[in-house]
């Protein structure tokens, strides 16, 4: 059974940083593409970032240059480092892999 558990969300001021973690069980992040999505209130869930088997990364235009996706194969964990946060980054952030979703972690960017 695949399980994804996100953590690391919280309240941060504009311009601040957060690092989200996604602890994975049931599959190896080393051998699976992994993704981050987000969903803001009243909006559809949208793709944020991906990391492939070959460690190629890709980002939505609205986070490019500010967010970094990475993984630690030994810890079977995927990360999303978020810098220069904006109020419009406020959303629930979800980890995704092998058609499975985590429960999400709330990120609120506000002064």
C-alpha positions in Angstrom: 0.0 0.0 0.0 1.4 3.3 -1.1 1.3 6.1 1.5 2.4 9.7 1.3 2.6 11.9 4.3 3.3 15.6 3.9 4.6 18.0 6.6 6.3 21.3 6.9 3.5 23.7 6.1 2.7 26.8 8.2 2.3 30.5 8.4 5.1 32.6 6.8 5.5 36.2 5.8 5.8 37.3 2.2 9.4 36.8 1.1 9.9 34.0 3.6 10.8 30.3 3.1 9.4 26.9 3.9 10.5 23.4 3.2 7.8 20.8 2.7 8.6 17.1 3.2 6.7 14.1 1.8 7.6 10.8 3.5 6.8 7.9 1.2 6.1 4.3 2.1 5.1 1.3 -0.1 7.2 2.5 -3.1 10.8 3.7 -3.6 11.1 7.4 -4.5 14.3 6.3 -6.3 12.4 4.4 -8.9 9.3 6.6 -9.3 8.6 10.1 -10.6 7.2 12.3 -7.8 5.2 15.5 -8.0 3.9 18.4 -5.9 0.6 20.0 -6.5 -1.4 22.7 -4.7 -4.9 23.8 -4.3 -5.9 27.3 -3.2 -9.4 28.0 -1.8 -12.0 28.1 -4.5 -9.6 27.0 -7.2 -8.7 23.7 -8.9 -5.7 21.7 -7.9 -2.7 22.7 -10.0 0.7 21.1 -10.7 3.7 22.7 -9.1 6.8 20.6 -9.7 8.1 17.2 -10.7 11.2 15.1 -10.4 11.8 12.1 -12.7 13.7 8.9 -12.3 16.7 10.5 -13.9 16.5 13.5 -11.5 15.2 15.8 -14.1 13.1 18.5 -12.5 10.4 20.6 -14.0 8.4 23.5 -12.6 5.2 25.5 -13.2 6.1 28.9 -14.5 4.6 30.6 -11.4 7.2 28.9 -9.1 10.2 28.7 -11.4 13.3 30.2 -9.9 11.7 30.2 -6.4 10.9 26.5 -5.6 13.1 23.5 -5.8 12.0 19.9 -5.7 14.4 17.2 -4.5 14.5 13.7 -3.0 16.5 11.8 -0.5 16.5 8.1 -1.6 17.9 6.9 1.8 15.0 8.6 3.7 12.5 7.8 0.9 11.4 11.4 1.1 10.6 14.1 -1.4 11.1 17.8 -0.6 9.8 21.1 -1.9 12.0 24.0 -0.9 10.0 27.2 -1.3 11.7 30.6 -1.2 10.6 34.1 -1.9 7.0 33.1 -1.0 4.1 35.3 -2.1 0.6 35.7 -0.8 -0.6 33.9 -3.9 1.3 30.8 -2.9 -1.2 30.2 -0.1 -2.7 26.8 -0.7 -2.8 23.2 0.5 0.2 21.4 -0.9 0.0 17.8 -1.9 2.6 15.2 -2.7 1.8 12.8 -5.5 3.3 9.6 -6.9 2.1 6.4 -8.5 -1.4 7.8 -8.7 -1.5 8.3 -4.9 -2.0 11.5 -3.0 -1.0 12.6 0.5 -3.4 14.4 2.9 -1.8 17.7 2.2 -0.1 20.4 4.2 -1.4 24.0 4.6 0.9 26.8 3.5 -0.3 30.3 4.4 1.7 33.4 3.2 0.5 36.5 5.0 1.8 39.5 6.8 
